[in-house]
Amino acid sequence: MSTLSRVQSMVARPAFREGVQDMRAVSLGIAAWGLVTGVAMVKSGLSVQLALAISLFVFAGSAQLAVLPLIAAGAPLWLILGTAFCVNLRFVVFSAQMRPYFENLPRLRRLVYGYLIGDLNQVLMIRRHPHPTQDPQQTQYFLGVSLTNWVAWQIPSILGILMAQHIPGSWGLAFAGTLALLGIVLSLLADRTIAGVIVVASALSALMFWLPLRLNLVVAILGALVVGMAWEAWSNRQLGGGGLLDGTKP
């Protein structure tokens, strides 16, 4: 079967189309944020070639935005790399959560799926398929949400990079991007764990605003990561031990 035939077969599957439909609900906000990130990378002094490489190979919007002020301020390389590492630590948790879905797949496919994992498609995957199985429909759904997420981010980001020099700063794109990101965050507040992580991260970021080189963001990320992992561990113990969460007596 040719590559084109395989793509057509994948797109025609109901689980893949379901994933595309679910991700479309938040794609506009992702696109707006991607556009702003692309513009911000070039406006911060990165060359077009380097910005394109970062967008395609790093594919981590929050890390990209977190290190831009440090790059513009001439911060040392260790701090830039450390900040990006801390921001992306959440993907360790995401990958661990996704492992049961893909553990029987070939390593190369797992690496590709790991590259595609993002905040929103991971949340949608777990909401739609909370119990991992080896059902191919789960993989097809993941590809639907993930590829839609990738396209919704990359195309606007690349457009922002290419058009950055022609976009005046007076347009206020950063504020528009902030509103877009706020809309995405608010859509996730139905999950208690994510809501708690957002509150902790926001509080720590505000309380530590006095730290130099935007280190308040690093503190907020680490604090939110610890709270999220602790909450997940407690929830799993309650569910596994016949606690209050499953309606039985301790």
Secondary structure, DSSP 4 states (H G I P E B T S, - for coil): --HHHHHHHHHTSHHHHHHHHHHHHHHHHHHHHHHHHHHHHHHTT--HHHHHHIIIII--HHHHHHHHHHHHTT--HHHHHHHHHHHTTHHHHHHHHHHHHHTTS-HHHHHHHHHH--HHHHHHHHHH--S--S-HHHHHHHHHHHHHHHHHHHHHHHHHHHHGGGS-GGG-HHHHHHHHHHHHHHHTTTSHHHHHHHHHHHHHHHHTTTSGGGHHHHHHHHHHHHHHHHHHHHHHHHHHTT-GGGTS--
